[in-house]
Amino acid sequence: MDSKRILEMAQQQIPDLAGIGKEVYKGTLRIEDMVAGIYYFDLSNKIPEDFDAYQEELLSEEFYSNPGSSQWNYYLFLLNNTLSPEQKKKIERNDRYARKFVLDEEGFRDFFHFEKGGEEIQNSIVAQWKGALDAADLQEVYGAGSYVEIFERFLANNTKKQKTKVGRETNSQADTIRFINRVLLKDSYRKYPQDIKAFRFGKVNLVQGINGVGKTSLFEAIELMLCGATFRNKHQLYENGCLEAEYNGSGNLERYQAKNPALYQSRDLSWYSTTNLRGNTLYNSFNRFNYFNADAAQQFSGGGSQDEISNALFNIVLGPEYSYLQERSSKMLTRVSPAYKKLETELAAMEGQLLAAEKIISAYRQPENLRTMTDNITASVTSIAFVNGRFDFRTQSALIEQENNRLQVTLGYFSEDNYSFDTRDEHAQRLSAFVTKKQTFSELIERMRGFNHELSEQQKTTKKLEGQLDKISSALSYLQDSRFIELRGLDARARKASIERQRRQFVKDALNGLDFVVRHVDLSIPVYLERLRVQQELEEKEIFSLDNKITSAISNLGTIAGLLKEIKLSGQRYLEIDTDAQDCPMCQTAFLRQVLEDRVRSVSAVANGATQAENIENDRKSLDVLKNQLIQTHAHIQNAEKIRSTYLDYFRGGDDVLIEEAIRLLREQSALISQTEVEIRKIQNVTEFARIAGKSEQDLKALDAAVEEILGRTIQISQSESVALEEAKLAIESSLADQENFRMSTMERRYATGLDLKKMAGIAVEEQVDLKVAEQRVNQEGDKLEAFRKHFESLSATVVLQGDASVTALKTTSDLLSADIASYRSATRGELEVNTARAQKKQSEAFELENRVRFERLKKAFETLKSLSENEESEKQLQEFFNQNFTEIADIFRAIHMPREFTDLRFDGKEVTLKDESGMIRGVTQISTGQRSALALSIFLSLNRKLSQGPNLIMFDDPVAFIDDFNALSFLDYLRNYVLSSGRQIFFATANERLANLFEKKFGFLGEHDFVRYDLTR
């Protein structure tokens, strides 16, 4: 890339650009000698690996040294042609310190150089359409009147005419609007805005406030002062002087003039080259070139269908009144068209009647000699020889005409079949030959069907042999490895091994953790369990008896004494259990251990003597021992029951086996689990090996059955049967070869017969047809012969027909007879017809004279409305606009929309298309709403750049509804760098406070005099 040339381009915009490092440059963008932005250019064609560190070193110190709005106006341009679109997008989306742009040389040139579109302003199509409507006396269409009333007045040639005013007010200072200094809103204008009624403006003006505070009212006040009416409220009337404005720093306030169409027509012509001598439509041009049509742009951005988007595009480029005028014209057309079509049809019918009458009048001649006509008719009747006899035309003219008409109908059948047989003899000869041909053909057809049947049977036999060969070959493949033969019965083995593993695992789980010592090894399980239950019952009885004994002994001491004794005994047991206790269990008084034991013993001795207490205590200890024995016996019974149930579940027999033997057998089965696992793995290996080879037990079983059927004997596939299988394979292959030879022989015979059939049916050898088509061809010949037989029968019923008589000659004579009869009739009725024709001609001429002017008026109205309702002219103007300005629009679009993914823009007569970096062409319906919004703004900005004579201002009312903050910054940069630099006065309104703040950061550098902000409230 040519860094020097790029640097020269950059210096055209940034004159003070200077180097600050290796291939890195810095400069300031100045607008009206004020710093608007600080620009950095890195022309190294390299992107540092640590980009954050790079920008930290390059930008941070400068950035933090300029707090406030300046921080929003740092720009870093990176010259690079090696990054992918994703890498470029990532860098450009990094908004730390500065806005980033990654450009190659061409992109750099495009960024700093905008192509200039066509300089001329296109004539307003709306004005042209209104002129066309005026010329057709349809000027009421572009008003607001009722379609019915307008149409009735048009038919009556009584339309309302607008006064034509010619001339311009050239003395008004408002004719050239270079700057709007202030606007005053009187109370008679509108309710809002409320707090502020006098507005002073600078070069850039920002109006912010929520919806409904009067932002649009302020902007429409400017439109009303300049245009006399507003597009959105074109029919609303305002008082004179409800607004005042100062223009061009004159110091004088001019009042709003409600009724001065000459002034506004003059401005329309001077500013926008729009010639309109009827009424005031200046607001259309103003909304096209100066006031961004946000409604059409929103429809263009959010439209779902191509028609919605196209209509919005027409409104943006051709003017906001375009759709209104087209809709009015279309609806008026629905009323004009039926009246025009009806009158056109009536005039055409009258013209046809007039031509027919003139033809009759001009063709009329005095009658010839009727005697000669009669002689000619008699000669023709004689030549024809009707079956019903000879007729006298003088007395039987109607009968002759009737008979000849019957003859004409019959002869028409011959004509429809192109006179294939001209004589009866010729037909008889062809019919006789066809009978012989039909018989031979039928024999050939039967022979072909026989061949087809043979081939079908051969195909079945061949298919059967091929199936047998496939089965035998598959059977032989199972003999290639002994493991394949092991598949037989493998599923049953696998199920058996799996079940055995589960059963043995059940035994192992049951024995796991079982701590069981057999008390009586020589007893069977039932006897063993019975003995344990007897022992358990004895222990329970002994416990019950001893417990009653203790209770009775305590009871004998008396209720109070017993209770006291129980407490004392409990104290002694307390000391035995808690060997470290030092507190009295009753009063919680602390004692030395020895003292506590002495006191408890001394108290116990007092209670009826130590002997009795000791006896009760000894019984209680015995009771505790018995309870522990009972618990052990109960656990032993449970373990024995578990061994019994496990044994019965596994061995499926009785339990009459020694308990010790049962335990030994169960432990043996538990130990055999590993052996079962080995068997299962072996089965799995065979199964997997067979699966990889495409073999299975089911397939082997099916092959056994198939081979049995083929060989006709009981057989299982095995190595012992390999010889028999090989022999069967060879035999089948031999049979297949014999079948193929037989098939080829049959095919040759069928082919020869087919050639004979085609020849007889008149079918070309190379033509591919089936038997049904061949039969149809021959039958068609028979049908034709039969049809002509009936024709000749019908003919013989009308005339005497000899075998060699020519049908074509008979047709000639019959036609001559018809013509002669018609001439005779014409000669006798001509005078009556010509008189009727003269009367019709007079009536038609009178109708045409009465309605011709009315028709021409309707025709012009119809053609005008039809032309306006269709899009041909508007599409032509749209195409011309894009042809002249597409490069400029594309440049603006790339400047205000990021990332810069589109390289070209086109209009193909129907829709706008864009080409992206990959070369893909995308319609407007295939891009985002944000991209559409940017495109709408680009078109409007291009239109505004063409304005050289009109108001030097540009107005935006909430223009970026669908654009994100990132692209809103790009749009504001464009306004600042190119629109403001060109000298335009900017008016910008938004309800978005964040966008308003961004706007101020971009234009605040102008200072309080040139940058004015109004915050409206309710």
Buried (B, 14 or more C-beta within 10 A) or exposed (E): BEBEEBBEBBBEBBEEBEEEEEBBBBBBBBBEEEEBBBBBBBBBBEBEEEBEEBBBEBBEEBBEEEEEBBBBBBBBBBBBEEBEBEEBBBBBEBEEBBBBBBBBBEBBEBBBEBBEBBEEBBBBBBBBBBBBBBEBBBBBBBEEEEBEEBBEBBBEEEBEEBEEEEEBBEEBEBBBBEBBBEBBBBEEBBEBBEEBBEBEBBBBBBBBBEEEBBBBBBBBBBBBBBBBBBBBEBEEEBEEBBBBBBBBEEEEBBBBBBEBBBBBBBBBBBBBBBBBBBBBBBBBBBBBBBBBBBBBBBBBBBBEEEEBBBBBBBBBBBBBBBBBBBEBBBEBBEBBBEBBEEBBEBBEEBEEBBEBBBEBBEEBEEEEEEEEBBEBBBBBBEBBBBEEEEBEBEEBBEBBBEBBEBBBEBBEBBEEEEBBBBBBEBBBEBBEEBEEBBEEBEEBBEBBEBBBEBBEEBEEBBEEBEEBBEBBEBBBBBBEEEBBBBBBEBBEBBEBBBEBBEBBBBBBEBBEEEEBEBBEEEBBBBBBBEBBBEBBEEBBEBBEEBBEBBEEBBEEBEEEEBEBBBBBBEBBBBBEEEEEBEEBBEEEEEBEEEEBBEBBBEBBEEBBEEEBBEEBBEBBEBBEEBBEBBEEBBEBBEBBEBBBEBBBEBBEEEBEBBBBEBBEBBEEBBEBBEEBEEBBEBBEEBBEBBEEBEBBBEBBBEBBEBBBEBBEEEBBBBEEBEEBBEEBBEBBEEBBEEBEEBBEEBBEBBEEBBEBBBEBBEBEEEEEBEBEEBBEBBBEBBEBBEBBBEBBEBBEEBBEBEEEBEBEEBBBBBBBBBEBBEBBEBBEEBEEBBEEBEEBBEEBEEBBEEBEEBBEBBBBBBBBBBBBBBBEBBBEBBBEBBEBBBBBBBBBBBBBBBBBBBBEBBBEEEBBBBBBEEEEEBBBEEBEBBBBBBBBBBBBBBBBBBBEBBBBBBBBBBBBBBBEEBBBBBBBBBBBBBBBBEEBBBBBBBBBEEBBBBBBBBBBBBEEEBBBBBEBEE
